[in-house]
Amino acid sequence: DMRFGSQVTRSERAVLENFERLTAFRRAHPALKYGSWRTLVRDDDCLAYVRAYLDDRVFIVLNRATTLRALAIDWPAELRGRQLMEIRSGAMIQEKDNELSITIPPRSAFIALAR
């Protein structure tokens, strides 16, 4: 049965709110709808890629492993001269020695907008 309003649990509400935020982010960024896709890392448990359309750039990492994943990759050409802003926390990531280094928690995603 479908539940609404006060029948929805706190964890269900959190999932719904996260889905709404991600949907709004996708609507606001044409790179996620129309952009090119360049894979940077692909293995059994990790996928990292850049979507680019005109001046809009989004960097995404999906970690489906049950452990932390540390990535150190060449700074993507699509992001050169830009900083990355993680969309949940607002944390900024800058290029350092032409390298992009991040750590992604288990079973999670990292989504950043290029500025």
N, C-alpha and C positions, 0 to 999 in steps of 0.2 A: 504494500500500500504506500502511496505517496503521502509524505508528511509535510506540513507547512507551518510557518510561524513558530509558536512555542513548542510544537511537537518535534522540531529539528534539534538534535543534540548539539552540544558545543563543538565537538570535533567535526560533525557534518557541516556546521556553519562555517568553520575555519576552512574546510575544503572548498565550499561554495565561494567564499570570499576570495580565496587564492585563485580559483578558476576565473572569477570575474575580473580580478586584477590582470591576470595573464591575457584574457580576452581583450580587455581595453588596451593593453600594451601592443598586442598584435594589430588591432585596428589602427593604432596611432603610428605604426611603423611600416611603411610600404615595403621595406626590405624583407619583412617576414611573409609578405603575400606575393610579391613580384620579383624579388631579388634573386641574383645568382647565389649559388650554394657552392662553397669550397670547403671540402673536408680537410681538416688539419691533423686529426688523430682518429683512428678507428681501430679498435680491438674488441675482444669479447665483452668487456665491461665498460668501455668508455668511447664516447663519440664527441669530438670537438669540431666545430665548424663556424664559418663566417657567412652571413647573408649580407648582400650589398645591393642597393638600388639607388641610383643617382647619388645623393649625398648622405643617404641613410645607411648606417652600418650597425649590425648586431652580431655579437660574439656569443656562442652558446656551447656549454659543455654539459653532457649528461653522463653521470656516473651511476651505473646500476650495480656496482660491486657492493659488498657488505663491509668494505674497508675504505678509509680515506684514499684519495687519489691525488698525488702531487704531479703536476704537469709543468714541464719546462720546454717550451717550443719556440721556434723562431717567430718573432713578432710578424704577424701576417701583413703582407703588402697593402691589403685593403684598409689596414688600421694605422699605417705609418703616419706619424705626425699628429696622432690623436691619443687621447686618454680613454680608458674604459671606465664607465660608471656602472657598478652592479645595481640592478634595478630594485632589489629588496632593501638593501642597507644603504645604498648611496655611496659605498666605498669606492674610491678611485684607484685605478691601477695604471701605472705608467710604464712605458718602455724602458728597459734597463739593459744596456749592452745588446740591443737588438733581440731581447728575449722576453717572453711572456711567461711568468711563473705564477701559478695559482695552486691552491689545494682545495679539493672539492670533497665535502663530507659524503659518507656512504649513502647510496640510494637517493641522490639529489641532483639538482640542476643548478648551473651557474649561468645567468643570463646578464649580459652587459651591453650597454649602449655606447657606441663610440662618440666622443665629443670632440 
